[in-house]
Amino acid sequence: MTETKTHTIVPAQAGWFVRYFIKGTKEYEAYLSCEPIVAWEIERFDRPTFNSDEEAIAYFEENAE
């Protein structure tokens, strides 16, 4: 059994934004920031499945770095 990691970057559709609130201080007023999303970064891990805790422990002991 092996673990596989894939990494993908997917361009975002135009018009997607993240908005977040910036709390004000004595120096400046609070405001709502709006930032465009340019891409989604996706990481996927395909890991083996185990039928018991003992099986999982044995696997990780064998594959410890």
C-alpha positions, 0 to 999 in steps of 0.5 A, a space after each residue: 500500500 502506498 500513499 499518493 499525493 496529487 497537486 492541481 491548480 484550477 483557474 477560477 471563473 471570472 467574478 469570484 471574490 473573497 470578502 473579509 472584514 478588516 477591524 478598525 483601529 485608532 489609525 483607520 476605520 473598519 472596512 470590507 475588503 474584496 479580493 478576486 480569486 484567480 485560482 483554486 489550489 487543490 491537494 488530494 491524498 489517496 491513502 490506504 484504508 485499514 480494517 483495524 487500528 492494528 493494521 494501520 499501526 503496522 502499516 505506519 511502523 513499516 513505512 516510517 521515515 
